[in-house]
Amino acid sequence: MVAGVLAACASSSPSSGGGAASGPVSAGQYRVQKGDTLYRIARRHGRSVDDLVRWNRLSNRHRIEVGQVLRVSPSGSASAAAGRSPSSGSSAGRAPASTQGSRGAASGGSRQTTAPLANLRLAWPAAGPVTKRFGAGNARGLTITNTEGTPISAAAAGTVAYAGSGLLGFGNLIILQHSGNYMTVYAHNRRLLVKEGQRVTQGQKIAEMGSSGASQVGLYFELRQDGKAIDPARALPAR
């Protein structure tokens, strides 16, 4: 589901004119284009955000620039290390994120095992019954229903990788990045209460339940590791 969700958004330098940089790059490298995000690039190449941060020695995972060349393969040459384009300077502002297609087209792989996760313990992100479970009708997450305005809480401590409404079909959306290359996804909110780059604690209120991008009030919740959907029930307490 979550292709194109943002852990960083490519910004244009004043001298770049906001246009997409072009030119060939070596195998194992990728040149950042306008509207790119670190998460989107990682997903496109089957990597994790942490991989790209480590391989490219990025000091700020929430900022990349148009024209920057990133190493996207562990076997890439040393010349694939990240660096700004010659014309890039200070950021002139965040470029708008491009939207993606439907959940099905962007869903990627999923992990179907049901064994509990040994290294992750989530808290329920909202009160209410689970009306659709992982795997039902190819669902990559679960749906919790309740009334408009029901508090939505962070299922685990982490950093807000994305907060916005730029993805078609998901309404007001929050993505949290957690340790261990895990991410949690919170879609269709009425109101978002956090901003990108903000640190949150487990149980902290991050949004209010709504129906944005959906036909009924509810929270669509996903758990992913390295871009692959995992049944959230494997890390949630029974209830």
C-alpha positions in Angstrom: 0.0 0.0 0.0 2.5 2.5 1.1 4.6 3.2 -2.0 5.6 6.8 -2.2 5.2 7.6 1.5 7.7 10.1 2.6 10.7 9.8 4.8 12.3 12.7 3.1 11.3 15.0 0.3 13.6 16.2 -2.5 14.0 20.0 -2.4 15.3 22.2 -5.2 18.3 24.4 -4.8 18.0 28.1 -6.0 20.4 27.4 -8.9 18.7 24.3 -10.1 15.5 26.1 -11.1 13.4 23.4 -9.6 13.8 21.2 -12.7 14.6 17.5 -12.4 18.3 16.7 -12.8 19.3 14.4 -15.6 22.3 12.5 -16.8 23.5 8.9 -16.5 24.6 7.4 -13.2 26.6 4.2 -12.5 25.0 0.9 -11.7 23.9 0.9 -8.0 23.3 4.6 -8.0 20.2 6.8 -8.4 19.9 10.5 -9.1 17.2 12.3 -7.0 14.4 13.9 -9.0 12.0 16.6 -8.0 9.2 15.1 -5.8 11.3 12.1 -4.8 11.5 11.0 -1.2 14.0 8.8 0.6 11.2 6.2 1.4 10.0 6.2 -2.2 13.6 5.6 -3.5 14.2 2.9 -0.9 10.9 1.1 -1.9 11.7 1.4 -5.6 15.0 -0.3 -5.2 13.9 -2.9 -2.6 15.9 -1.3 0.2 15.1 0.2 3.6 15.5 3.9 4.5 18.1 2.9 7.1 20.1 1.2 4.3 20.2 4.4 2.3 21.0 6.5 5.3 23.9 4.3 6.2 25.3 3.7 2.6 25.2 7.4 1.8 26.2 8.7 5.3 23.2 11.0 5.4 23.2 13.3 8.4 19.5 14.2 7.9 17.2 11.5 6.6 14.4 14.0 6.2 16.2 16.1 3.6 17.5 15.1 0.1 18.1 17.4 -2.9 17.3 17.3 -6.5 20.3 16.1 -8.5 21.9 14.4 -5.5 23.3 11.0 -6.4 22.5 8.2 -3.9 23.9 4.8 -3.5 21.1 2.3 -3.7 23.0 -1.0 -3.7 25.4 -2.4 -1.1 27.6 -3.7 -3.9 27.8 -0.3 -5.6 31.2 1.3 -6.2 32.7 3.8 -3.8 31.8 6.6 -6.3 28.1 5.9 -5.6 28.4 7.7 -2.3 25.9 10.5 -1.8 26.7 14.0 -2.7 25.0 17.2 -3.8 24.9 18.1 -7.5 27.4 20.8 -8.4 24.7 23.3 -8.7 22.9 22.5 -5.5 23.0 24.8 -2.6 20.7 25.6 0.3 17.1 24.3 0.1 14.6 26.6 -1.5 11.7 24.7 0.0 10.1 21.3 -0.1 8.8 20.1 -3.5 5.3 18.7 -3.4 5.1 15.0 -3.2 3.7 13.2 -6.2 0.7 11.0 -5.7 0.6 7.3 -6.2 -2.0 4.8 -7.4 -4.2 2.4 -5.6 -3.3 0.2 -2.7 -3.2 -2.8 -4.9 -0.7 -1.3 -7.3 1.5 0.0 -4.5 1.2 -2.8 -2.0 4.4 -4.7 -2.7 5.0 -8.0 -0.9 3.6 -9.2 2.3 4.6 -11.6 5.0 1.9 -14.1 5.7 3.3 -15.9 8.8 1.5 -15.5 12.1 4.2 -16.1 14.6 4.6 -13.3 17.1 7.4 -10.8 16.4 10.2 -11.2 19.0 11.6 -7.7 18.6 8.5 -5.5 18.4 5.6 -4.9 20.7 2.9 -2.6 19.5 0.1 -0.9 21.4 -3.4 -0.7 19.8 -3.6 2.6 17.8 -7.3 3.1 18.4 -10.2 1.8 20.4 -12.9 -0.1 18.5 -13.6 -3.4 16.8 -11.4 -4.7 14.0 -13.8 -4.9 11.1 -11.3 -6.1 8.5 -8.2 -8.1 9.2 -4.9 -8.6 7.5 -5.2 -10.8 4.4 -9.0 -10.4 4.1 -9.6 -9.4 0.5 -5.9 -8.9 0.0 -5.8 -6.3 2.8 -2.2 -5.4 3.7 -3.3 -4.1 7.1 -6.4 -4.0 9.4 -9.3 -1.6 9.8 -10.5 -0.4 13.2 -13.9 1.4 13.3 -15.3 3.8 15.8 -16.8 7.3 15.9 -15.5 10.4 14.2 -12.8 12.0 16.3 -11.7 8.8 18.2 -8.1 9.3 19.3 -5.4 7.7 17.1 -2.2 6.9 19.0 1.3 5.9 18.0 1.5 2.1 18.2 5.2 2.4 19.0 7.8 5.1 19.7 9.3 6.5 16.5 9.7 9.4 14.1 7.0 10.9 11.8 8.2 10.0 8.3 5.1 11.4 6.6 2.1 13.5 7.6 -0.1 14.7 4.9 -2.8 14.0 2.3 -0.7 13.5 -0.9 -1.5 9.9 -1.5 -4.7 9.1 -3.4 -7.1 6.8 -1.5 -5.5 7.2 2.0 -6.9 10.6 3.0 -5.0 12.3 5.8 -2.1 9.9 6.4 0.6 9.4 9.0 3.6 7.1 8.6 5.9 6.4 11.6 9.4 5.1 11.2 10.6 2.7 14.1 13.8 0.9 14.9 14.4 -2.4 13.2 13.3 -1.0 9.8 9.7 -1.1 10.9 7.1 1.4 9.8 3.4 1.8 10.9 0.8 3.4 8.7 -2.4 5.3 9.9 -4.8 6.3 7.1 -8.2 8.1 6.7 -7.7 10.4 9.7 -9.9 13.5 10.3 -7.1 15.6 11.7 -3.4 15.1 12.0 -1.7 16.3 15.2 2.0 15.7 14.4 4.5 16.9 11.8 7.2 15.2 9.7 10.4 14.7 11.6 8.7 14.9 15.0 9.6 12.2 17.6 6.6 10.5 19.2 6.2 8.1 22.1 4.2 4.9 22.2 0.6 5.8 23.0 0.9 9.5 22.1 -2.1 10.9 20.3 -1.1 11.6 16.7 -4.5 12.0 14.9 -8.2 11.8 15.1 -10.2 9.1 13.4 -12.1 10.1 10.3 -13.2 9.1 6.9 -10.9 11.1 4.6 -10.3 9.1 1.4 -12.8 6.5 2.6 -16.5 5.8 2.5 -16.9 5.3 6.3 -15.2 6.3 9.5 -12.3 4.1 10.5 -8.6 3.7 10.8 -6.6 1.7 8.3 -3.5 0.5 10.0 -0.4 -1.2 8.5 2.8 -2.6 9.9 5.8 -3.0 7.5 9.4 -4.1 7.7 11.8 -3.4 4.9 8.8 -2.4 2.8 6.9 -5.6 3.3 3.5 -5.7 4.9 3.3 -7.8 8.1 0.2 -8.8 10.0 0.0 -6.3 12.8 -1.6 -8.9 15.0 1.8 -10.5 15.3 3.0 -7.5 17.4 -0.3 -6.4 19.0 -1.6 -7.6 22.3 -4.8 -9.8 22.3 -8.0 -8.0 22.9 
